[in-house]
Amino acid sequence: MASRSDKDGNSKHVGDAIRELLKAYHIENKFDAAAVVASWERLFGKPVARHTRRIFLRDKVLFVELDSPSLKHDLSLHKTRMIEAIRQEFGATAVGDIVFM
């Protein structure tokens, strides 16, 4: 069952209820950041994940530290596509930019 009725007969999707709870506790951004970081390998593959040393999200900017200068260059060429993949998965406001270090 995707929704549940409250006392007034209104129904709410479980995902929407969770989002409201995260907003109420002011932890929505931390939740989104953790989800993006946790999905890095699934979204961009094991070869990229193997060369990723650190990854974190701050103020809608995803910082990715890589151990390969050539991979850093290659990924910078595909930055727009990577941002779109993240936005498709997590919403339009999840990530505004990616910085490869």
Secondary structure, DSSP 8 states (H G I E B T S, - for coil): --EEE-TTS-EEEHHHHHHHHHHHTT-HHHHHHHHHHHTHHHHH-HHHHHTEEEEEEETTEEEEEES-HHHHHHHHHTHHHHHHHHHHHH-TTS-SEEEE-
